[in-house]
Amino acid sequence: MAANEMRVNLLGNASDLLKALSKADSKLQKFGQKAKAVGKSMTTYVTAPIAIAGGFAIKMASDFEESLNKVDVAFGKSNKEIKTFAETSKVSFGIAEGSALEMAALFGDMGTSMGLTQKDAAGMSKSLVGLAGDLSSFKNIQVDVATTALAAIFTGETESLKKLGIVMTEANLKHFALSQGIQKNIKNMTQAEKTQLRYAFIMANTTNAQGDFIRTQDGAANQMRIFGEGVKELTTEFGQLLLPAFTKIVT
């Protein structure tokens, strides 16, 4: 009797244990499913955006480094002048430092290809980057639109300038040259002389726009522009922290 009684007790206890383990296993499975769902959500809503933001920041930092290299090549010994200017371009003209460097390098390349010295190209490029910012503010257009139009100083293309209210026909250029005491026929000018003439013409015909960003920087439009360009600079700085490690990994 004692042996039978013990057998019944063991089986009864084992049955309860199995039920308890089965219930625990079910709860663990549910917990595992929830943990898996949380993991997917973390990847979707946290990890993925961080990865995307990091990749974008690295791209911005890489572009910034490329722009610095372009400035060094385009302006030679005058490169520090451009870099110093770009450090304050956001506050003065609503253009992020990296964007100002890229724009200046573009103008510098075109200027030196037209025969300007690197020093003259540096001075002209600073003025044109600033004017692009002021035109963007004054005409309420994107900076790249103004940049494309101002490239006409080097290319001679005038259609994009007309959209800004600047009519740079050959007749107008001739009249302007005479008003400045320039007797030389435009057709006989060197590429550098033509570039300098067009530059002077455009600067003379945009006096209303010059300084507009500073005058109206407290307005909503320019505050939004400063904010947007500030985000660009912050993203670039973040990317510069990641770039060395990323370059090592890629290498």
Buried (B, 14 or more C-beta within 10 A) or exposed (E): EEEEEEEEEEEEEEEEEEEEEEEEEEEEEEEEEEEEEEEEEEEEEEEEEEEEEBEEBBBBBBBBBBBBEBBBBBBBEBBEBBBEBBEEBBBBBBBBBBBBBBBBBBBBBBBBEBBBEBEBBBBBBBBBBBBBBBBBBBBEBEBEBBBBBBBBBBEBEBEBBEEBEBEBEEEBBBEBBEEEEBEEEBEEBEEBBBBBBBBBBBBEBBEEBBBBBBEBBEEEEBEEBBEEBBEBBEBBBBBBEBBEEBEEEEE
